[in-house]
Amino acid sequence: MKRKYIFLFISLLGICYTWYYNIQYFSFYEEASFLHFFELAQSNFAGKSFGADLTIVVLTFFVWYINDARKLKIKAWWVLIPLTFLIAVAFTFPFYLYLRECSLEKTREQ
């Protein structure tokens, strides 16, 4: 199996895995809102640790991927920035790797 399909599968898993819990949250809490969601995520040291970890991962991803996407001439790479916050980095990071593999394949074929 080509590596790009593994990345595509992981990106789909990233949507399903994270949004399963997002949907659970919005179904469970009557006062569900994005503000309340982030308050709960930061309500203890474990949540704050995950938040800090994720912040560093996202920043590192952006620093690397923006330059990489421009260099490889990947179209519409910028769409992944808002999608990281609207969907999840668990989706956008492996999806970018899928797009990157597709771009590298095209370069090899030329």
LINHU-V885540 format. One line per field, one symbol per residue. phi: phi as a letter, one per 20 degrees, with the letter a starting at -180 (. if undefined). Layout:
phi=???
//
This chain:
phi=.fgffffffffffffffffgfffggfeeefegbfffgffffdebffffffffffffffffgfgffffffffelfflgfffffffeedrffefffffffffffffgfffff
//
